[in-house]
Amino acid sequence: MSEQGSGSPQLDVVSIAPVGGGDTCIAARLTLADGTVLFAKERRSVPGGSGQRSAAGKRARSDGWDVVLTSEANGLRWLSEAAAHGGAPVPGVVASTEARLVLQWIEPGRPTAGAAEGFGRQLARTHRSGAPRFGASWAGAIGPLPLDNRPMVPGAGHRWGTFYVTRRIAPFLRLAVDAGSMAEGDRQSVEQVIERIAELAGPEEEPARIHGDLWSGNLMWGAEDRVWLVDPAAHGGHRETDLAMLALFGAPIWTGSSTPTTRNGPWLSAIRTGCPSISCTRSWCTPPCSAPPTAHRPGLLPAGCSAGARGLVLGMVGAQN
């Protein structure tokens, strides 16, 4: 970790210990002269990647790299507004520049059912705190790539499907095609989704305040049964985006014993049954759900559904009531 640059507050650092920082940054645990402990991350050099890359792809990677830390800082500050009113907690931003981000240190803990229930309530409150539009007022990044957060124009921009196609699917489809990393058949499949987005996106919802990249690695299980949101790609979006990311990569759940395991199905099915207007997809239950479709009502874990994530769903249901 290099010396502090211009624009950063001067911190009286007495020790620096390397910690994991992911693919985009190097990170360290800072101890200040007064005993305060902080987390600091510094942007790595722009990765060159391998294989053929179009000029547009190289420019996109550079554009994303320029804002990867400022986007995170803006997202954390925005999510902290919801945290102040009972939403999911986020680490406080101490200092932020394009090259460096200094945050409150979060003392790690272990996943527990009680922590999951509390987090469920808080995440529901964060989502419900809402956003003025789909998108955000700051430039976004997802890894080294730019994430177009520009809000849509009034009218069509109030529809989530339009936003998702225009600002998420289409830009990354172009990059993949230009780089030669997507087969023609795959391109056509994605384009069919784009054409059917109004049908596939489901009932319209107001913009939710979402983390935006909520895979399990961006949940930090802290001390005192608190679960923290870290490394966001925050924006006004659809709340199911966060739930889908949790399901995609799996997260700690409970199977009736005291030992957490990591699965996809129970976590997602339990969250989904705990959210109004979101019904359980029975094939995702583990073991397979034996309840009839009519039993899958918002707020219920029907008989036959795995109760592995019961703590989380109870939290989300409680927060809706």
C-alpha positions in Angstrom: 0.0 0.0 0.0 1.5 3.3 -1.1 1.7 6.6 0.8 -1.4 8.7 1.0 -2.0 10.9 -2.0 -3.4 14.4 -2.3 -7.1 14.6 -1.5 -6.8 12.0 1.3 -7.0 13.0 5.0 -3.8 12.6 6.8 -4.0 9.5 9.0 -1.5 8.8 11.8 -0.8 5.2 10.8 1.4 3.2 13.1 1.0 -0.3 11.5 -0.1 -1.8 8.2 -1.1 -5.5 7.9 -2.0 -6.9 4.5 -5.5 -8.5 4.2 -7.5 -10.0 1.3 -8.6 -7.3 -1.2 -10.0 -9.3 -4.2 -9.1 -9.0 -7.8 -9.3 -5.3 -8.3 -7.5 -4.0 -5.2 -4.8 -4.6 -2.7 -6.0 -4.2 0.9 -4.6 -3.6 4.4 -5.6 -3.3 8.0 -4.5 0.1 9.3 -3.9 0.8 13.0 -3.7 4.5 13.9 -1.8 6.1 16.8 -5.0 6.4 18.9 -5.8 2.7 18.5 -8.4 3.1 15.8 -8.4 0.3 13.2 -9.4 0.9 9.6 -9.7 -1.0 6.4 -7.9 0.4 3.3 -7.9 -0.7 -0.3 -5.9 0.6 -3.2 -6.7 0.1 -6.8 -4.3 -2.2 -8.7 -3.0 -1.3 -12.2 -5.5 -1.7 -15.0 -5.4 -5.4 -16.0 -4.4 -6.1 -19.5 -6.4 -9.3 -19.9 -5.6 -12.0 -22.5 -6.6 -12.7 -26.0 -8.1 -10.3 -28.5 -9.8 -7.2 -27.1 -11.5 -4.5 -29.2 -10.7 -0.8 -28.8 -14.2 -0.4 -27.2 -13.5 -3.2 -24.8 -10.1 -1.7 -23.7 -11.8 1.7 -23.3 -14.6 0.2 -21.2 -12.1 -1.5 -19.0 -10.2 1.7 -18.4 -13.4 3.6 -17.8 -14.6 1.2 -15.2 -11.2 1.1 -13.5 -11.2 4.9 -13.1 -14.4 4.8 -11.0 -14.3 1.5 -9.3 -13.5 2.9 -5.8 -15.4 6.2 -6.1 -18.5 4.2 -7.2 -18.1 1.9 -4.1 -17.8 4.9 -1.8 -20.9 6.6 -3.3 -22.8 3.4 -3.0 -21.8 2.9 0.6 -22.8 6.4 1.5 -26.2 6.0 -0.2 -26.9 2.7 1.5 -25.9 4.2 4.8 -28.9 6.5 4.5 -31.1 3.4 4.8 -28.9 1.8 7.5 -29.6 4.9 9.6 -33.3 4.0 9.6 -32.9 0.3 10.3 -31.6 -1.0 7.0 -28.7 -3.3 6.5 -25.5 -1.9 8.0 -22.5 -0.8 5.8 -19.0 0.3 6.8 -18.5 4.0 7.2 -16.4 5.8 4.5 -13.4 7.5 6.1 -11.7 8.7 2.9 -12.1 8.2 -0.8 -10.2 9.0 -3.9 -10.0 7.4 -7.4 -7.1 5.3 -6.2 -7.8 4.6 -2.6 -10.7 3.9 -0.2 -10.5 3.9 3.6 -13.4 2.4 5.6 -14.5 1.5 9.1 -13.0 -1.8 10.2 -15.6 -4.6 10.6 -14.6 -7.2 13.2 -15.4 -10.6 11.6 -17.8 -13.1 13.2 -19.5 -16.3 12.3 -22.8 -17.0 10.5 -25.7 -17.7 12.8 -29.4 -18.2 12.4 -30.0 -15.1 14.6 -27.7 -13.0 12.4 -29.6 -14.2 9.3 -32.9 -13.3 10.7 -31.7 -9.8 11.6 -30.2 -9.3 8.2 -33.4 -10.4 6.5 -35.3 -7.6 8.3 -32.6 -5.1 7.6 -32.3 -5.9 3.9 -36.0 -5.6 3.4 -35.9 -2.2 5.0 -33.0 -1.2 2.7 -35.0 -2.2 -0.3 -38.1 -0.5 0.9 -36.3 2.8 1.5 -36.4 3.1 -2.3 -34.8 5.3 -4.9 -36.0 8.2 -7.0 -35.3 6.4 -10.3 -33.9 3.2 -11.7 -30.1 4.0 -11.8 -28.0 6.3 -9.8 -26.5 9.8 -9.9 -22.9 8.5 -10.0 -20.9 6.5 -12.5 -20.9 2.8 -11.6 -18.4 -0.1 -12.0 -18.6 -3.8 -11.7 -15.1 -5.2 -11.3 -13.0 -3.4 -13.9 -15.9 -2.7 -16.2 -18.2 0.4 -16.2 -21.8 0.0 -15.1 -24.0 2.5 -16.7 -26.1 4.1 -13.9 -27.6 6.9 -15.9 -31.3 7.2 -15.0 -33.7 6.7 -17.8 -35.8 9.5 -19.2 -39.3 9.9 -17.6 -41.9 7.5 -18.9 -40.1 4.4 -20.2 -37.4 4.9 -17.6 -39.8 4.2 -14.8 -40.0 0.6 -16.1 -37.4 -1.7 -14.6 -37.2 -4.0 -17.7 -36.4 -1.0 -20.0 -33.6 0.1 -17.6 -32.2 -3.4 -17.2 -32.0 -4.0 -21.0 -30.6 -0.6 -21.9 -28.2 -0.1 -19.0 -27.2 -3.6 -18.2 -27.8 -6.4 -20.8 -27.2 -4.5 -24.0 -23.8 -2.8 -23.1 -22.3 -6.1 -21.9 -23.7 -8.0 -24.9 -21.9 -5.5 -27.2 -18.6 -5.9 -25.3 -18.9 -9.7 -25.5 -19.7 -9.8 -29.2 -16.9 -7.3 -30.0 -14.4 -9.3 -28.0 -15.4 -12.5 -29.9 -16.2 -14.2 -26.6 -19.8 -15.0 -27.4 -21.1 -17.5 -30.0 -23.7 -16.5 -32.5 -26.3 -18.7 -31.0 -25.7 -17.3 -27.6 -26.0 -13.7 -29.0 -29.3 -14.5 -30.6 -30.6 -16.0 -27.3 -29.7 -12.9 -25.4 -31.3 -10.7 -28.1 -34.5 -12.8 -27.7 -34.5 -12.0 -24.0 -34.1 -8.3 -24.8 -37.1 -8.4 -27.2 -39.3 -10.2 -24.6 -38.2 -8.2 -21.5 -41.6 -6.6 -20.9 -43.0 -10.1 -20.7 -40.2 -11.7 -18.7 -39.6 -8.9 -16.2 -42.8 -9.5 -14.3 -45.1 -7.0 -12.5 -43.7 -3.5 -12.3 -42.3 -2.3 -9.0 -41.1 1.0 -7.8 -37.3 1.4 -7.7 -35.8 -0.3 -4.7 -32.5 0.7 -3.0 -30.3 -2.3 -3.8 -26.8 -3.4 -3.2 -26.5 -4.5 -6.8 -23.7 -7.1 -6.5 -24.9 -9.1 -3.5 -23.1 -12.4 -4.0 -22.2 -14.2 -0.8 -18.6 -12.7 -0.8 -20.1 -9.2 -0.4 -21.9 -10.2 2.8 -19.7 -9.8 5.9 -20.7 -11.8 8.9 -19.5 -9.6 11.7 -19.3 -9.8 15.5 -22.4 -9.5 17.7 -24.6 -11.2 15.1 -24.5 -8.4 12.6 -24.3 -8.9 8.8 -22.8 -6.1 6.8 -23.1 -5.1 3.2 -19.7 -4.5 1.5 -18.4 -3.7 -2.0 -21.7 -2.6 -3.5 -22.7 -1.7 -7.0 -25.6 0.2 -5.5 -28.4 1.8 -7.5 -32.1 2.1 -7.8 -33.2 -1.3 -9.2 -35.4 -4.3 -8.7 -35.1 -6.0 -5.3 -35.0 -9.5 -6.8 -31.6 -8.5 -8.3 -30.1 -8.8 -4.8 -32.0 -12.1 -4.1 -30.9 -13.6 -7.4 -27.2 -12.9 -6.6 -27.5 -14.5 -3.2 -28.9 -17.6 -4.8 -26.5 -17.7 -7.7 -23.4 -18.1 -5.6 -24.9 -19.6 -2.4 -24.7 -18.3 1.2 -24.6 -19.8 4.6 -27.9 -21.4 5.6 -29.1 -23.7 8.4 -30.5 -27.2 8.0 -31.9 -27.7 11.4 -28.5 -28.5 13.0 -26.1 -26.0 14.5 -23.7 -26.2 11.6 -24.2 -23.8 8.6 -23.8 -25.1 5.1 -23.7 -23.4 1.8 -26.5 -24.1 -0.7 -28.4 -22.2 -3.3 -31.9 -23.6 -3.3 -33.2 -23.2 0.3 -31.7 -19.7 0.6 -33.5 -18.5 -2.5 -36.8 -20.3 -2.0 -37.0 -19.1 1.6 -36.3 -15.5 0.7 -38.7 -15.6 -2.2 -41.6 -16.9 0.0 -40.8 -14.1 2.4 -41.3 -11.3 -0.1 -44.7 -10.0 -1.2 -45.4 -10.6 -4.9 -42.6 -13.1 -5.2 -43.7 -16.8 -5.2 -41.5 -19.8 -4.5 -40.1 -21.7 -7.4 -40.7 -25.2 -6.1 -37.8 -26.9 -8.0 -35.4 -24.7 -6.1 -36.4 -26.2 -2.7 -34.1 -28.7 -1.1 -35.4 -31.3 -0.6 -37.9 -30.8 -3.5 -41.0 -29.0 -2.2 -44.0 -31.2 -1.7 -46.5 -28.3 -1.1 -49.0 -27.5 -3.8 -48.5 -24.3 -5.8 -51.4 -22.6 -3.9 -49.5 -23.0 -0.6 -46.8 -20.7 -1.8 -48.1 -17.5 -0.6 -46.0 -14.4 0.4 -44.7 -14.7 3.9 -45.1 -18.4 4.3 -42.7 -21.4 4.3 -45.2 -24.1 3.1 -45.0 -27.6 4.5 -42.4 -29.5 2.5 -40.1 -26.5 1.9 -36.7 -26.7 3.4 -36.4 -24.5 6.5 -32.7 -24.0 6.0 -33.0 -20.2 5.7 -36.0 -19.9 8.1 -34.2 -17.2 10.1 -33.6 -15.0 7.1 -37.2 -15.4 5.7 -38.7 -14.7 9.1 -36.7 -11.5 9.3 -37.8 -10.4 5.8 -41.4 -11.2 6.6 -41.3 -9.4 9.9 -39.9 -6.3 8.2 -42.8 -6.3 5.7 -45.4 -6.3 8.5 
